[in-house]
Amino acid sequence: MSESGAEFFGKWITDNVMSGNVGADIISVAELTAKLFADAKAAGISEDEIEEEIGSAYEAIQTAINGPPDFGPD
């Protein structure tokens, strides 16, 4: 049995984003999303499997870079 999309994403984020060497601009997030899907495909995991489990990969990568949104009072 292959690992789940969410497990793959968690490991991938740790290896590719949490290193701190990425920016949060639109191009960086788009490039990381494309890399995520290419790496997942090489591991036998589909884009759909990842996004079914975590939602939007783009938004999840952006959140990993920036942290969760602050919805508290100003």
N, C-alpha and C positions, 0 to 999 in steps of 0.2 A: 504494500500500500504506500502510495506517495504521501509526502507531507502535504498538509493543507495549504491553501493560499495564504491564510492568515499567519501560519507558522513561517512560511517562506518570506512573507513581507516583513515580519518582525526581525528575522535574521538579516534580511537584506538592508533594512533601515539601519540597524546597528552597524553593519559593515560599510555602508555607503553614505550615510547621512550623519550619523552621530559622531563621526570623526571630526566634525566641525569645519571641514574644508569646503563647504558649499554655501552659496548665497541663496537668498529667498526671492530673487527676481524671477520674473515670469519665464525667462529663457532657461534658467538653471532648473527650475521645477519641471518644466516641460522636458528638458533633456534627461533629468533623473527619472521621470515617468517612463520615457522611452527605454532607458537603460534597464529599469525594473522589469518591464515587459519582455525585453530581449533576454535578460538573465532568467526570468521565469520560464520562457519558452524553451531555453536550453536545458532547464531542469525538468521539463515535461509538465509544467503548470501553465494553464491558460490565463489570459487576461481576465476572462469572465469569472474564473474560479477565485481569483484574488479580489475582484471588485464585488462579487457576491458576498464575500465574507467581511470585507473591510469598508465597503462603500467606494467612493471615488478615490482612486490611487493618487491622483494629482492633489486633492485636498488633504489626504493623509500625509503625503510627503511634505506639503506646505506646513501642516500642523507640526510635524516632527522637527522642522527647521525653526519655526517661529514660536512653538508652544501653543497651547489651546487659547482660543479667544477669551478676552477678559470681558465678561458681561456684568461686572460689578458696577456700583455707582461711581460716578466720576469724582 
